[in-house]
């Protein structure tokens, strides 16, 4: 079965350590991810490999709760996760210092969507929709870091 690769990137005017300080706070992802409604940890661990959490996600009329586990954690560089639930797959946040206080933030995901989310075209449409949502999320993160202010999150993402 075709599982789409989704990649979005942005250049942030900040060193990787400053960006890492924001993204290592998994619970704080709701402050810059428009699709993340809430994050609930399973157990006491909240960072590093083995951290497990349920992420309530909402995109348009679709509401999901996915179980996620952190599978890779390289301080200041990478966070890798697996998704289990209606949407399954894996993903990475990768920080690459570009010099002069700039860092490229790359978000890669390989996801499989349930059949009821678009029938045989579900992965194609899922890739298109999530690519747009995640590009906006990276704009939100860029604003949060560069301007030091939270973004105004919509109550619901429109498709």
C-alpha positions in Angstrom: 0.0 0.0 0.0 1.2 3.5 -0.9 2.1 5.4 2.3 2.8 9.1 1.5 5.9 10.9 2.6 5.2 14.4 3.8 8.0 16.9 4.3 7.7 20.6 5.2 10.6 22.9 6.1 11.3 26.4 7.2 14.3 28.6 8.0 14.1 30.1 11.5 16.3 33.0 12.5 17.5 31.4 15.7 20.2 28.9 16.8 19.1 25.3 17.1 19.4 25.4 20.9 16.8 28.1 21.1 14.4 26.1 18.8 15.2 22.9 20.8 14.1 24.6 24.0 10.7 25.0 22.5 10.2 21.7 20.7 11.5 19.5 23.5 8.5 20.6 25.5 6.1 18.0 24.0 3.1 19.3 25.9 3.9 22.8 24.6 3.4 21.7 21.0 -0.3 22.7 21.3 1.0 26.3 21.4 2.2 26.2 17.8 0.5 23.2 16.2 -3.0 24.2 15.0 -4.1 20.6 14.7 -3.0 19.5 18.2 -5.8 20.1 20.6 -4.3 18.4 23.7 -1.5 16.1 24.7 -1.9 13.6 27.5 1.2 11.7 28.7 1.0 8.0 29.5 3.0 7.7 32.7 5.4 10.2 34.2 8.0 10.4 31.4 7.6 13.6 29.3 10.8 13.7 27.3 13.3 11.4 25.6 13.1 8.0 24.0 10.2 5.9 25.4 7.9 8.9 26.1 4.4 7.9 25.3 1.5 10.3 24.9 -2.0 10.6 23.4 -2.4 13.5 21.0 -5.9 14.8 20.4 -6.0 16.1 16.9 -8.6 18.0 15.0 -8.6 18.9 11.3 -11.9 20.2 10.0 -14.6 17.7 10.9 -12.1 15.0 11.8 -11.2 14.4 15.4 -8.6 11.7 16.3 -6.7 10.6 19.3 -3.4 8.9 18.3 -1.0 7.2 20.6 2.5 8.4 19.9 5.9 7.2 21.2 9.2 9.0 21.0 11.7 6.6 19.3 14.6 9.0 18.6 15.9 11.8 20.7 19.2 13.6 19.9 19.4 16.7 22.1 19.4 19.8 20.0 19.0 17.9 16.7 16.2 15.3 16.3 13.0 14.0 17.7 11.5 10.9 16.1 8.1 9.4 16.8 5.8 6.6 15.8 2.0 7.0 15.5 -0.4 4.3 16.4 -4.2 4.6 16.0 -6.5 5.5 13.2 -3.5 7.2 11.5 -0.3 5.2 11.7 3.3 5.7 10.7 6.4 7.6 11.8 7.9 11.0 11.7 10.9 13.2 12.6 11.7 16.8 13.5 15.2 17.6 12.4 17.2 20.8 13.2 20.1 21.7 10.9 22.2 24.8 11.8 22.8 26.8 8.7 25.2 29.4 10.2 24.7 33.0 11.1 22.1 32.1 13.8 19.8 30.4 11.3 18.4 26.9 11.6 16.5 24.8 9.1 13.6 22.9 10.7 12.5 19.9 8.7 9.4 17.9 9.5 9.2 14.5 7.8 6.3 12.0 8.2 5.2 8.7 6.6 1.6 8.1 7.5 -1.2 5.8 6.5 -4.8 7.1 6.8 -7.9 5.0 7.5 -10.1 4.0 4.6 -13.1 6.1 5.8 -11.0 9.2 5.4 -11.3 9.3 1.6 -11.5 5.7 0.4 -8.8 4.8 -2.2 -7.6 8.4 -2.4 -7.2 8.8 1.4 -3.4 8.9 1.4 -3.2 11.3 -1.5 -5.7 13.7 0.1 -4.2 13.2 3.6 -0.8 14.2 2.3 -2.2 17.4 0.6 -4.2 18.4 3.7 -1.5 17.7 6.3 1.2 19.3 4.2 -0.7 22.5 4.3 -1.5 22.2 8.0 2.1 21.4 9.0 3.5 24.2 6.8 1.2 26.6 8.8 2.4 24.9 12.1 6.0 25.7 11.1 5.0 29.3 10.4 3.5 29.4 13.9 6.7 28.0 15.4 8.8 30.5 13.4 6.7 33.4 14.7 6.8 32.1 18.3 10.6 31.8 18.3 11.5 34.9 16.2 9.0 37.3 17.6 8.7 35.7 21.1 4.9 35.7 21.0 2.3 33.0 20.8 0.3 32.5 17.7 -3.4 32.9 17.5 -4.7 29.4 17.0 -8.0 28.9 15.2 -10.6 26.9 17.1 -10.9 24.6 14.1 -8.8 24.1 11.0 -10.9 24.5 7.8 -10.4 22.1 4.9 
